[in-house]
């Protein structure tokens, strides 16, 4: 019986998708072509990236709303700046071009509201329409509920997951998982991408799965934690170091 349990746990761990947070951000500058290429080379199952909309309607890859943190010495607000003035940032199209043709997946986090969705659709249709099977290599996530709804409505063939921490950012009150699940189902979404601050357990994962949703956790950077989360039956684990995470599952 113990041997069977061990095998089942090992199978669950092996099935977990390891998602490189902003690329291989433990070894390369976050959200850069270098970080994505290193993640693919290192065997990551997927890469997460963040997108913003420029003043002239282009989709660029950066986490913050401005360049102050990632490009010291300058402070350009993305929404107020044209693409030509943001030459250090990769476009979403350039980032997607790093993805292997036969494996891998990009998890695209919308950092703005729903206003970016038309531009996002334009990029994804152009990149994926000729090769529709590659739609499986894209997922969309966001903390913004309206952005998730708009993305799912515009791109029903792409999985969309709701991001959430365990507490409301404004009130600091605990968020009810049952309510999060209900909203995701009502919005037609495909899964939940929840922070490590939630009280994760096998029962919690089972509750999410019972609703027909996938369950992903972010951002896990210690080997023991990766191994522990994998045994819960999660579908994905987001980490800054995909090599460490892969070794933790061996």
N, C-alpha and C positions, 0 to 999 in steps of 0.2 A: 504494500500500500504506500509506504514511504517513497519507494522508487518511482511509482506511478505519479505521486504528487510532485516529486522533483522534476520529472520529465514534463509534466503539464506546466509547471512554473517556467521551465527553460523554454518551452515552446512559446509561451506568452511573451517572455522577454525578447525572444528572437524576432517576434512579429512587430515589435514597437518601431515606429518610424523615428529616426534620429534627425532632428531638424536643426541645422546650423543657424544660430541666432545672428541675423545681420551678416550672414556668411560666417567664415571661420574667424569670428571677431576676437578670439583669444590670441590669435597669431597674426592677424592682419587688420588694417584699419576698417572699421565697420562700414557696411553698405558700399563697399568698393568692388570693382571688377576683380581686384587681387584677392579679396576675401571670398568671393564666390568661386573663383577658379580654384583656390586652395581647398575650399570645402569639397568641391567635386573630386579633386585629385585625391583627397584624403578619405573618400568613401562615404561622405555624408549622404543620407537618403534624400534630404531636402534642404533648401536654403530659405530662410525667412528674410524678407526685406521690407523697407518702409517707403511709402510714396507720398509725395506732395505735388501740388499743381502750381506751375509757374504762372507769371502774369500773362504770358501769351499762350496759355492752355496746353503746355507740354507736361508730361508726367516724368518727374525725376525721382531718383532714389536717395533719400536722406531721412533720418529719424526726426530731427527737430524742425521747427517751423522756420528756423534761420540757420545761418552758417557759423554762428559765434563759437559754439563748442567744438565742432569738428574741423573748422578752419580758423584757428586763432589769428587775430589781427584784422579780421573782417567780420562784418555783421550784415549780411544780406538777407532780408526777409523773402522767403521763397515766393510767396503769393504776390509780392510786389516787384519781383525781378524777372526779367525775360531770360529765356534759356541761354542766349548768347553771352550773358553776363554770369552764367553759372557753369562755365566750362569744366570746372573741377568735379562736377557731379555727373555720375552716369545717368543716362536716361533709362527708363524701364525697358525699352527695346534693347539697349546695349546689354543690360543685365540678363535679360532672357536669352540673349544669344550665347551666353556661357553655358547654358544647360545642355548636358549630353542628350543626343537624339534618342537614345534607347533606354534611359533611366533618369531618375531624379525628379524633383518637383520643386517649384517655387511657391512659397506661401507669401502672398502679397498682403501686407498690412496697410490699410487705408488710414492715414493719419489725419486726414481732413474730414469734412462732412461729405454728404452725398453728391456735392457739386463736382467731384472729381470723376464720378462714374462714367459719364459720356466719353471723356478722354481716355479712361482706362479701357472701356469697351473698344474704342478705336484701335488702341495698341494691340489688345489681345486678339481681336478678330483678324487683324493684319498678320500677326505672327502665327496664329493657330489655325485659321480657317483653311489654309491649304493642306494642313495635316491634322484633321479633326481628332484622330486618336490621341494626339498630344494634349488634348484638353485635360486628360487625366494627370498631366504634369503641372497643373495650376490649382491653387486654392486661394481663397480670399478671406481675410480676417479683419476685424475692426472692433474697437471699443464703442464706436458710434452706431447705435441701433439703426438709425435711418440710413446710414451708409451700407450696412449689411442688407437691409431690405431692398435698397435701390440696386445693389450689385446682384442680388439673387434674381430680381425681376428682370434685369437687363441681360444677365448671363446665367440662365437656369441650368445650363449644362456644366457649370463649374461649382464645386463645393464652396459654401460660404459658412464660416464659423464665427460665432459671437465671442469676443474677448471679454473677460471680466475678472477683476480682483474680488476679494471676499467682502470688501467694505465699500460703501458708497463714498466717492471722493469728496462730496460736499458735506454730507451729514456725518460721515465716519461710522454710520450704523452698519451692522452686518447685513449682507445681501442673502436673501433666501434662495437656495439652490432650486427648489421646486418652482419658484417664480421665474427664475432664469430659464429653466427648461421649458416652461409653459410659453414664455415669450418667443423663444427660439422656434418652437413648434408652430406657433401662430404665425410667425414671420416666414415660415417655409425654409428655414435654415437647415444645415446639415450636421452641425456639431457645435461643441463648446470648447474654447481654448482658455483655460482658467489658470490663474496664478498659483504658485506654490504656497501662498498664504491661506488657501482653502484647506480644510481638514480632510485631506484625501484619504480614502480607504477603499477596499474592494467593494463595499456596499455603495459608496458614492459613485464609483465607476459603473457599477451594475445599474444604478438608478438612471444614469445618463444613457447607457446603452438600451435600457428597457424602453426609453422614449424614442428609440430609433436614431439617436445622435451619436456621433463620434466624440471621443474624449481626449483632449490634448492638454499637457501641463507645460507651463513656462516659469522661469528659466532655471534649469537645474545644472549646477556646475561642480558637484562633488560626486566622485565615483559611487560611494555608498548610497547616496540619494538616488542616483540614476538606477542602480540595481533595485532599490526598494520600490521606486515608482513603477518600474517595468513589471514587477511582479503583481501589481494591482490590476493588470489587464488593460492599461491605457493603450490608445492607438498611436500616440505620438508624444515625444519628449523634446522640448526645445532647449538647446544648450549653446553656450559660447564655444565649447570645445567638443566637436563631434568625434574626434579621435579618442579622447578620454571616455566619452559615452559609449562608443562601440566596444572599447576594451572592457568597460564595466559590465557589459552584457555577456562577455565571453565566459 
